[in-house]
Amino acid sequence: MSSMFPAHTLRYRVGPQFLRRAADAFADVVGGRSAGFPGADLLRRPATRHEFGEFTILRPAADD
């Protein structure tokens, strides 16, 4: 299960088409079409970052 946590002011900067772009991006991540790269979340925990222009999807880093 995935969650969407937009920035506080994001709702004022995007139109309703944003939800479609976000859904397509999540489909790309889940479907393996976006490999992502190592990074960290806002709490500096390891995460995989998937960049999509106006937004980023963070996934917990895979355990080795």
N, CA, C and O atoms as a Maestro MAE file, in Angstrom:
{
 s_m_m2io_version
 :::
 2.0.0
}

f_m_ct {
 s_m_title
 :::
 protein
 m_atom[256] {
  # First column is atom index #
  i_m_mmod_type
  r_m_x_coord
  r_m_y_coord
  r_m_z_coord
  i_m_residue_number
  s_m_chain_name
  s_m_pdb_residue_name
  s_m_pdb_atom_name
  i_m_atomic_number
  :::
  1 25 0.839 -1.175 0.000 1 A "MET " " N  " 7
  2 3 0.000 0.000 0.000 1 A "MET " " CA " 6
  3 2 0.885 1.239 0.000 1 A "MET " " C  " 6
  4 15 1.884 1.278 0.717 1 A "MET " " O  " 8
  5 25 0.542 2.239 -0.781 2 A "SER " " N  " 7
  6 3 1.296 3.485 -0.858 2 A "SER " " CA " 6
  7 2 0.462 4.629 -0.325 2 A "SER " " C  " 6
  8 15 -0.768 4.587 -0.337 2 A "SER " " O  " 8
  9 25 1.152 5.646 0.140 3 A "SER " " N  " 7
  10 3 0.488 6.851 0.627 3 A "SER " " CA " 6
  11 2 1.005 8.043 -0.135 3 A "SER " " C  " 6
  12 15 2.117 8.017 -0.662 3 A "SER " " O  " 8
  13 25 0.216 9.077 -0.197 4 A "MET " " N  " 7
  14 3 0.597 10.304 -0.876 4 A "MET " " CA " 6
  15 2 0.583 11.423 0.144 4 A "MET " " C  " 6
  16 15 -0.451 11.699 0.752 4 A "MET " " O  " 8
  17 25 1.732 12.075 0.338 5 A "PHE " " N  " 7
  18 3 1.858 13.164 1.288 5 A "PHE " " CA " 6
  19 2 2.322 14.416 0.556 5 A "PHE " " C  " 6
  20 15 3.523 14.687 0.524 5 A "PHE " " O  " 8
  21 25 1.405 15.194 -0.036 6 A "PRO " " N  " 7
  22 3 1.817 16.396 -0.757 6 A "PRO " " CA " 6
  23 2 2.274 17.487 0.213 6 A "PRO " " C  " 6
  24 15 1.882 17.516 1.380 6 A "PRO " " O  " 8
  25 25 3.109 18.375 -0.306 7 A "ALA " " N  " 7
  26 3 3.567 19.519 0.487 7 A "ALA " " CA " 6
  27 2 2.373 20.387 0.864 7 A "ALA " " C  " 6
  28 15 1.328 20.338 0.214 7 A "ALA " " O  " 8
  29 25 2.532 21.165 1.896 8 A "HIS " " N  " 7
  30 3 1.435 21.990 2.418 8 A "HIS " " CA " 6
  31 2 0.823 22.915 1.368 8 A "HIS " " C  " 6
  32 15 -0.393 23.107 1.357 8 A "HIS " " O  " 8
  33 25 1.633 23.487 0.495 9 A "THR " " N  " 7
  34 3 1.108 24.449 -0.483 9 A "THR " " CA " 6
  35 2 0.888 23.843 -1.861 9 A "THR " " C  " 6
  36 15 0.496 24.556 -2.785 9 A "THR " " O  " 8
  37 25 1.128 22.552 -2.024 10 A "LEU " " N  " 7
  38 3 1.008 21.925 -3.336 10 A "LEU " " CA " 6
  39 2 -0.398 22.074 -3.906 10 A "LEU " " C  " 6
  40 15 -0.555 22.249 -5.114 10 A "LEU " " O  " 8
  41 25 -1.405 22.007 -3.071 11 A "ARG " " N  " 7
  42 3 -2.778 22.064 -3.579 11 A "ARG " " CA " 6
  43 2 -3.081 23.382 -4.290 11 A "ARG " " C  " 6
  44 15 -4.027 23.454 -5.075 11 A "ARG " " O  " 8
  45 25 -2.305 24.407 -4.031 12 A "TYR " " N  " 7
  46 3 -2.530 25.694 -4.682 12 A "TYR " " CA " 6
  47 2 -1.760 25.832 -5.990 12 A "TYR " " C  " 6
  48 15 -1.989 26.771 -6.752 12 A "TYR " " O  " 8
  49 25 -0.844 24.896 -6.250 13 A "ARG " " N  " 7
  50 3 0.006 25.009 -7.425 13 A "ARG " " CA " 6
  51 2 -0.333 24.043 -8.545 13 A "ARG " " C  " 6
  52 15 0.184 24.197 -9.652 13 A "ARG " " O  " 8
  53 25 -1.172 23.064 -8.305 14 A "VAL " " N  " 7
  54 3 -1.470 22.063 -9.325 14 A "VAL " " CA " 6
  55 2 -2.965 21.957 -9.552 14 A "VAL " " C  " 6
  56 15 -3.768 22.259 -8.669 14 A "VAL " " O  " 8
  57 25 -3.319 21.529 -10.733 15 A "GLY " " N  " 7
  58 3 -4.721 21.323 -11.059 15 A "GLY " " CA " 6
  59 2 -5.119 19.879 -10.864 15 A "GLY " " C  " 6
  60 15 -4.317 19.073 -10.392 15 A "GLY " " O  " 8
  61 25 -6.338 19.540 -11.217 16 A "PRO " " N  " 7
  62 3 -6.837 18.174 -11.017 16 A "PRO " " CA " 6
  63 2 -6.078 17.132 -11.837 16 A "PRO " " C  " 6
  64 15 -6.109 15.952 -11.487 16 A "PRO " " O  " 8
  65 25 -5.407 17.522 -12.901 17 A "GLN " " N  " 7
  66 3 -4.642 16.575 -13.710 17 A "GLN " " CA " 6
  67 2 -3.441 16.020 -12.936 17 A "GLN " " C  " 6
  68 15 -2.864 15.009 -13.335 17 A "GLN " " O  " 8
  69 25 -3.066 16.669 -11.841 18 A "PHE " " N  " 7
  70 3 -1.942 16.195 -11.033 18 A "PHE " " CA " 6
  71 2 -2.188 14.773 -10.520 18 A "PHE " " C  " 6
  72 15 -1.264 13.960 -10.486 18 A "PHE " " O  " 8
  73 25 -3.401 14.475 -10.129 19 A "LEU " " N  " 7
  74 3 -3.711 13.143 -9.600 19 A "LEU " " CA " 6
  75 2 -3.447 12.071 -10.648 19 A "LEU " " C  " 6
  76 15 -2.950 10.997 -10.307 19 A "LEU " " O  " 8
  77 25 -3.768 12.333 -11.919 20 A "ARG " " N  " 7
  78 3 -3.497 11.372 -12.996 20 A "ARG " " CA " 6
  79 2 -1.994 11.189 -13.158 20 A "ARG " " C  " 6
  80 15 -1.526 10.058 -13.288 20 A "ARG " " O  " 8
  81 25 -1.224 12.286 -13.153 21 A "ARG " " N  " 7
  82 3 0.235 12.175 -13.287 21 A "ARG " " CA " 6
  83 2 0.826 11.395 -12.108 21 A "ARG " " C  " 6
  84 15 1.726 10.574 -12.289 21 A "ARG " " O  " 8
  85 25 0.318 11.655 -10.910 22 A "ALA " " N  " 7
  86 3 0.808 10.937 -9.737 22 A "ALA " " CA " 6
  87 2 0.470 9.448 -9.832 22 A "ALA " " C  " 6
  88 15 1.312 8.604 -9.525 22 A "ALA " " O  " 8
  89 25 -0.748 9.120 -10.253 23 A "ALA " " N  " 7
  90 3 -1.145 7.713 -10.402 23 A "ALA " " CA " 6
  91 2 -0.270 7.016 -11.442 23 A "ALA " " C  " 6
  92 15 0.150 5.877 -11.238 23 A "ALA " " O  " 8
  93 25 0.003 7.691 -12.548 24 A "ASP " " N  " 7
  94 3 0.867 7.110 -13.582 24 A "ASP " " CA " 6
  95 2 2.282 6.891 -13.044 24 A "ASP " " C  " 6
  96 15 2.914 5.880 -13.347 24 A "ASP " " O  " 8
  97 25 2.774 7.836 -12.247 25 A "ALA " " N  " 7
  98 3 4.115 7.712 -11.672 25 A "ALA " " CA " 6
  99 2 4.174 6.536 -10.705 25 A "ALA " " C  " 6
  100 15 5.125 5.756 -10.740 25 A "ALA " " O  " 8
  101 25 3.161 6.398 -9.837 26 A "PHE " " N  " 7
  102 3 3.132 5.252 -8.928 26 A "PHE " " CA " 6
  103 2 3.093 3.947 -9.720 26 A "PHE " " C  " 6
  104 15 3.745 2.975 -9.338 26 A "PHE " " O  " 8
  105 25 2.337 3.913 -10.819 27 A "ALA " " N  " 7
  106 3 2.285 2.713 -11.656 27 A "ALA " " CA " 6
  107 2 3.661 2.407 -12.235 27 A "ALA " " C  " 6
  108 15 4.050 1.243 -12.322 27 A "ALA " " O  " 8
  109 25 4.402 3.442 -12.631 28 A "ASP " " N  " 7
  110 3 5.758 3.240 -13.153 28 A "ASP " " CA " 6
  111 2 6.689 2.682 -12.084 28 A "ASP " " C  " 6
  112 15 7.503 1.803 -12.366 28 A "ASP " " O  " 8
  113 25 6.573 3.188 -10.858 29 A "VAL " " N  " 7
  114 3 7.416 2.690 -9.765 29 A "VAL " " CA " 6
  115 2 7.083 1.234 -9.477 29 A "VAL " " C  " 6
  116 15 7.977 0.388 -9.444 29 A "VAL " " O  " 8
  117 25 5.820 0.936 -9.272 30 A "VAL " " N  " 7
  118 3 5.392 -0.426 -8.932 30 A "VAL " " CA " 6
  119 2 5.685 -1.389 -10.081 30 A "VAL " " C  " 6
  120 15 6.045 -2.543 -9.851 30 A "VAL " " O  " 8
  121 25 5.529 -0.910 -11.329 31 A "GLY " " N  " 7
  122 3 5.753 -1.760 -12.489 31 A "GLY " " CA " 6
  123 2 7.210 -1.915 -12.885 31 A "GLY " " C  " 6
  124 15 7.518 -2.600 -13.861 31 A "GLY " " O  " 8
  125 25 8.124 -1.278 -12.128 32 A "GLY " " N  " 7
  126 3 9.552 -1.418 -12.419 32 A "GLY " " CA " 6
  127 2 10.048 -0.550 -13.555 32 A "GLY " " C  " 6
  128 15 11.176 -0.734 -14.012 32 A "GLY " " O  " 8
  129 25 9.247 0.385 -14.023 33 A "ARG " " N  " 7
  130 3 9.670 1.266 -15.116 33 A "ARG " " CA " 6
  131 2 10.410 2.499 -14.609 33 A "ARG " " C  " 6
  132 15 10.907 3.292 -15.409 33 A "ARG " " O  " 8
  133 25 10.490 2.669 -13.294 34 A "SER " " N  " 7
  134 3 11.260 3.738 -12.669 34 A "SER " " CA " 6
  135 2 12.134 3.095 -11.607 34 A "SER " " C  " 6
  136 15 11.651 2.705 -10.544 34 A "SER " " O  " 8
  137 25 13.417 2.985 -11.897 35 A "ALA " " N  " 7
  138 3 14.329 2.294 -10.983 35 A "ALA " " CA " 6
  139 2 14.633 3.113 -9.732 35 A "ALA " " C  " 6
  140 15 14.869 2.540 -8.669 35 A "ALA " " O  " 8
  141 25 14.631 4.410 -9.834 36 A "GLY " " N  " 7
  142 3 14.965 5.249 -8.693 36 A "GLY " " CA " 6
  143 2 16.454 5.223 -8.394 36 A "GLY " " C  " 6
  144 15 17.226 4.540 -9.068 36 A "GLY " " O  " 8
  145 25 16.846 5.977 -7.376 37 A "PHE " " N  " 7
  146 3 18.244 6.029 -6.968 37 A "PHE " " CA " 6
  147 2 18.306 6.224 -5.460 37 A "PHE " " C  " 6
  148 15 17.350 6.705 -4.853 37 A "PHE " " O  " 8
  149 25 19.441 5.848 -4.849 38 A "PRO " " N  " 7
  150 3 19.560 5.950 -3.395 38 A "PRO " " CA " 6
  151 2 19.462 7.397 -2.924 38 A "PRO " " C  " 6
  152 15 19.958 8.316 -3.576 38 A "PRO " " O  " 8
  153 25 18.822 7.576 -1.796 39 A "GLY " " N  " 7
  154 3 18.693 8.889 -1.196 39 A "GLY " " CA " 6
  155 2 18.229 8.738 0.235 39 A "GLY " " C  " 6
  156 15 18.484 7.719 0.876 39 A "GLY " " O  " 8
  157 25 17.543 9.758 0.737 40 A "ALA " " N  " 7
  158 3 17.045 9.740 2.105 40 A "ALA " " CA " 6
  159 2 15.723 10.489 2.165 40 A "ALA " " C  " 6
  160 15 15.435 11.340 1.324 40 A "ALA " " O  " 8
  161 25 14.922 10.157 3.177 41 A "ASP " " N  " 7
  162 3 13.683 10.889 3.377 41 A "ASP " " CA " 6
  163 2 13.961 12.117 4.249 41 A "ASP " " C  " 6
  164 15 15.117 12.405 4.558 41 A "ASP " " O  " 8
  165 25 12.920 12.834 4.645 42 A "LEU " " N  " 7
  166 3 13.114 14.062 5.427 42 A "LEU " " CA " 6
  167 2 13.683 13.804 6.815 42 A "LEU " " C  " 6
  168 15 14.222 14.712 7.448 42 A "LEU " " O  " 8
  169 25 13.565 12.574 7.286 43 A "LEU " " N  " 7
  170 3 14.132 12.212 8.585 43 A "LEU " " CA " 6
  171 2 15.503 11.559 8.437 43 A "LEU " " C  " 6
  172 15 16.044 11.004 9.393 43 A "LEU " " O  " 8
  173 25 16.052 11.633 7.237 44 A "ARG " " N  " 7
  174 3 17.376 11.097 6.886 44 A "ARG " " CA " 6
  175 2 17.465 9.579 6.965 44 A "ARG " " C  " 6
  176 15 18.548 9.022 7.144 44 A "ARG " " O  " 8
  177 25 16.323 8.914 6.831 45 A "ARG " " N  " 7
  178 3 16.323 7.453 6.743 45 A "ARG " " CA " 6
  179 2 16.609 7.063 5.298 45 A "ARG " " C  " 6
  180 15 16.180 7.770 4.386 45 A "ARG " " O  " 8
  181 25 17.314 5.969 5.059 46 A "PRO " " N  " 7
  182 3 17.585 5.543 3.683 46 A "PRO " " CA " 6
  183 2 16.273 5.352 2.913 46 A "PRO " " C  " 6
  184 15 15.312 4.778 3.426 46 A "PRO " " O  " 8
  185 25 16.255 5.837 1.692 47 A "ALA " " N  " 7
  186 3 15.072 5.722 0.835 47 A "ALA " " CA " 6
  187 2 15.516 5.649 -0.614 47 A "ALA " " C  " 6
  188 15 16.612 6.086 -0.966 47 A "ALA " " O  " 8
  189 25 14.660 5.096 -1.441 48 A "THR " " N  " 7
  190 3 14.876 5.125 -2.890 48 A "THR " " CA " 6
  191 2 14.039 6.262 -3.439 48 A "THR " " C  " 6
  192 15 12.834 6.324 -3.196 48 A "THR " " O  " 8
  193 25 14.672 7.164 -4.180 49 A "ARG " " N  " 7
  194 3 14.008 8.351 -4.726 49 A "ARG " " CA " 6
  195 2 13.645 8.129 -6.193 49 A "ARG " " C  " 6
  196 15 14.474 7.683 -6.986 49 A "ARG " " O  " 8
  197 25 12.421 8.439 -6.537 50 A "HIS " " N  " 7
  198 3 11.939 8.378 -7.917 50 A "HIS " " CA " 6
  199 2 11.495 9.795 -8.275 50 A "HIS " " C  " 6
  200 15 10.490 10.283 -7.758 50 A "HIS " " O  " 8
  201 25 12.235 10.446 -9.149 51 A "GLU " " N  " 7
  202 3 11.971 11.839 -9.521 51 A "GLU " " CA " 6
  203 2 11.026 11.898 -10.723 51 A "GLU " " C  " 6
  204 15 11.231 11.198 -11.715 51 A "GLU " " O  " 8
  205 25 9.998 12.729 -10.630 52 A "PHE " " N  " 7
  206 3 9.030 12.910 -11.711 52 A "PHE " " CA " 6
  207 2 8.782 14.391 -11.967 52 A "PHE " " C  " 6
  208 15 7.634 14.835 -11.966 52 A "PHE " " O  " 8
  209 25 9.839 15.151 -12.183 53 A "GLY " " N  " 7
  210 3 9.690 16.563 -12.494 53 A "GLY " " CA " 6
  211 2 9.165 17.370 -11.321 53 A "GLY " " C  " 6
  212 15 9.947 17.855 -10.504 53 A "GLY " " O  " 8
  213 25 7.863 17.517 -11.229 54 A "GLU " " N  " 7
  214 3 7.276 18.375 -10.198 54 A "GLU " " CA " 6
  215 2 7.087 17.676 -8.855 54 A "GLU " " C  " 6
  216 15 6.692 18.325 -7.886 54 A "GLU " " O  " 8
  217 25 7.356 16.375 -8.766 55 A "PHE " " N  " 7
  218 3 7.229 15.680 -7.499 55 A "PHE " " CA " 6
  219 2 8.174 14.483 -7.453 55 A "PHE " " C  " 6
  220 15 8.696 14.040 -8.476 55 A "PHE " " O  " 8
  221 25 8.378 13.975 -6.247 56 A "THR " " N  " 7
  222 3 9.255 12.836 -6.006 56 A "THR " " CA " 6
  223 2 8.490 11.789 -5.211 56 A "THR " " C  " 6
  224 15 7.737 12.120 -4.295 56 A "THR " " O  " 8
  225 25 8.686 10.533 -5.564 57 A "ILE " " N  " 7
  226 3 8.138 9.429 -4.792 57 A "ILE " " CA " 6
  227 2 9.304 8.807 -4.036 57 A "ILE " " C  " 6
  228 15 10.331 8.470 -4.625 57 A "ILE " " O  " 8
  229 25 9.134 8.658 -2.720 58 A "LEU " " N  " 7
  230 3 10.147 8.018 -1.881 58 A "LEU " " CA " 6
  231 2 9.636 6.656 -1.440 58 A "LEU " " C  " 6
  232 15 8.494 6.513 -1.004 58 A "LEU " " O  " 8
  233 25 10.494 5.668 -1.561 59 A "ARG " " N  " 7
  234 3 10.180 4.320 -1.076 59 A "ARG " " CA " 6
  235 2 11.240 3.950 -0.045 59 A "ARG " " C  " 6
  236 15 12.394 4.360 -0.176 59 A "ARG " " O  " 8
  237 25 10.869 3.180 0.979 60 A "PRO " " N  " 7
  238 3 11.893 2.718 1.933 60 A "PRO " " CA " 6
  239 2 12.988 1.975 1.173 60 A "PRO " " C  " 6
  240 15 12.711 1.241 0.225 60 A "PRO " " O  " 8
  241 25 14.218 2.173 1.596 61 A "ALA " " N  " 7
  242 3 15.342 1.488 0.944 61 A "ALA " " CA " 6
  243 2 15.186 -0.014 1.135 61 A "ALA " " C  " 6
  244 15 14.736 -0.475 2.184 61 A "ALA " " O  " 8
  245 25 15.557 -0.764 0.121 62 A "ALA " " N  " 7
  246 3 15.472 -2.224 0.203 62 A "ALA " " CA " 6
  247 2 16.496 -2.752 1.197 62 A "ALA " " C  " 6
  248 15 17.631 -2.276 1.247 62 A "ALA " " O  " 8
  249 25 16.093 -3.725 1.977 63 A "ASP " " N  " 7
  250 3 17.016 -4.360 2.923 63 A "ASP " " CA " 6
  251 2 17.975 -5.251 2.144 63 A "ASP " " C  " 6
  252 15 17.575 -5.938 1.205 63 A "ASP " " O  " 8
  253 25 19.234 -5.234 2.539 64 A "ASP " " N  " 7
  254 3 20.231 -6.095 1.882 64 A "ASP " " CA " 6
  255 2 20.277 -7.459 2.505 64 A "ASP " " C  " 6
  256 15 21.059 -8.307 2.076 64 A "ASP " " O  " 8
  :::
 }
 m_bond[255] {
  # First column is bond index #
  i_m_from
  i_m_to
  i_m_order
  :::
  1 1 2 1
  2 2 3 1
  3 3 4 2
  4 3 5 1
  5 5 6 1
  6 6 7 1
  7 7 8 2
  8 7 9 1
  9 9 10 1
  10 10 11 1
  11 11 12 2
  12 11 13 1
  13 13 14 1
  14 14 15 1
  15 15 16 2
  16 15 17 1
  17 17 18 1
  18 18 19 1
  19 19 20 2
  20 19 21 1
  21 21 22 1
  22 22 23 1
  23 23 24 2
  24 23 25 1
  25 25 26 1
  26 26 27 1
  27 27 28 2
  28 27 29 1
  29 29 30 1
  30 30 31 1
  31 31 32 2
  32 31 33 1
  33 33 34 1
  34 34 35 1
  35 35 36 2
  36 35 37 1
  37 37 38 1
  38 38 39 1
  39 39 40 2
  40 39 41 1
  41 41 42 1
  42 42 43 1
  43 43 44 2
  44 43 45 1
  45 45 46 1
  46 46 47 1
  47 47 48 2
  48 47 49 1
  49 49 50 1
  50 50 51 1
  51 51 52 2
  52 51 53 1
  53 53 54 1
  54 54 55 1
  55 55 56 2
  56 55 57 1
  57 57 58 1
  58 58 59 1
  59 59 60 2
  60 59 61 1
  61 61 62 1
  62 62 63 1
  63 63 64 2
  64 63 65 1
  65 65 66 1
  66 66 67 1
  67 67 68 2
  68 67 69 1
  69 69 70 1
  70 70 71 1
  71 71 72 2
  72 71 73 1
  73 73 74 1
  74 74 75 1
  75 75 76 2
  76 75 77 1
  77 77 78 1
  78 78 79 1
  79 79 80 2
  80 79 81 1
  81 81 82 1
  82 82 83 1
  83 83 84 2
  84 83 85 1
  85 85 86 1
  86 86 87 1
  87 87 88 2
  88 87 89 1
  89 89 90 1
  90 90 91 1
  91 91 92 2
  92 91 93 1
  93 93 94 1
  94 94 95 1
  95 95 96 2
  96 95 97 1
  97 97 98 1
  98 98 99 1
  99 99 100 2
  100 99 101 1
  101 101 102 1
  102 102 103 1
  103 103 104 2
  104 103 105 1
  105 105 106 1
  106 106 107 1
  107 107 108 2
  108 107 109 1
  109 109 110 1
  110 110 111 1
  111 111 112 2
  112 111 113 1
  113 113 114 1
  114 114 115 1
  115 115 116 2
  116 115 117 1
  117 117 118 1
  118 118 119 1
  119 119 120 2
  120 119 121 1
  121 121 122 1
  122 122 123 1
  123 123 124 2
  124 123 125 1
  125 125 126 1
  126 126 127 1
  127 127 128 2
  128 127 129 1
  129 129 130 1
  130 130 131 1
  131 131 132 2
  132 131 133 1
  133 133 134 1
  134 134 135 1
  135 135 136 2
  136 135 137 1
  137 137 138 1
  138 138 139 1
  139 139 140 2
  140 139 141 1
  141 141 142 1
  142 142 143 1
  143 143 144 2
  144 143 145 1
  145 145 146 1
  146 146 147 1
  147 147 148 2
  148 147 149 1
  149 149 150 1
  150 150 151 1
  151 151 152 2
  152 151 153 1
  153 153 154 1
  154 154 155 1
  155 155 156 2
  156 155 157 1
  157 157 158 1
  158 158 159 1
  159 159 160 2
  160 159 161 1
  161 161 162 1
  162 162 163 1
  163 163 164 2
  164 163 165 1
  165 165 166 1
  166 166 167 1
  167 167 168 2
  168 167 169 1
  169 169 170 1
  170 170 171 1
  171 171 172 2
  172 171 173 1
  173 173 174 1
  174 174 175 1
  175 175 176 2
  176 175 177 1
  177 177 178 1
  178 178 179 1
  179 179 180 2
  180 179 181 1
  181 181 182 1
  182 182 183 1
  183 183 184 2
  184 183 185 1
  185 185 186 1
  186 186 187 1
  187 187 188 2
  188 187 189 1
  189 189 190 1
  190 190 191 1
  191 191 192 2
  192 191 193 1
  193 193 194 1
  194 194 195 1
  195 195 196 2
  196 195 197 1
  197 197 198 1
  198 198 199 1
  199 199 200 2
  200 199 201 1
  201 201 202 1
  202 202 203 1
  203 203 204 2
  204 203 205 1
  205 205 206 1
  206 206 207 1
  207 207 208 2
  208 207 209 1
  209 209 210 1
  210 210 211 1
  211 211 212 2
  212 211 213 1
  213 213 214 1
  214 214 215 1
  215 215 216 2
  216 215 217 1
  217 217 218 1
  218 218 219 1
  219 219 220 2
  220 219 221 1
  221 221 222 1
  222 222 223 1
  223 223 224 2
  224 223 225 1
  225 225 226 1
  226 226 227 1
  227 227 228 2
  228 227 229 1
  229 229 230 1
  230 230 231 1
  231 231 232 2
  232 231 233 1
  233 233 234 1
  234 234 235 1
  235 235 236 2
  236 235 237 1
  237 237 238 1
  238 238 239 1
  239 239 240 2
  240 239 241 1
  241 241 242 1
  242 242 243 1
  243 243 244 2
  244 243 245 1
  245 245 246 1
  246 246 247 1
  247 247 248 2
  248 247 249 1
  249 249 250 1
  250 250 251 1
  251 251 252 2
  252 251 253 1
  253 253 254 1
  254 254 255 1
  255 255 256 2
  :::
 }
}
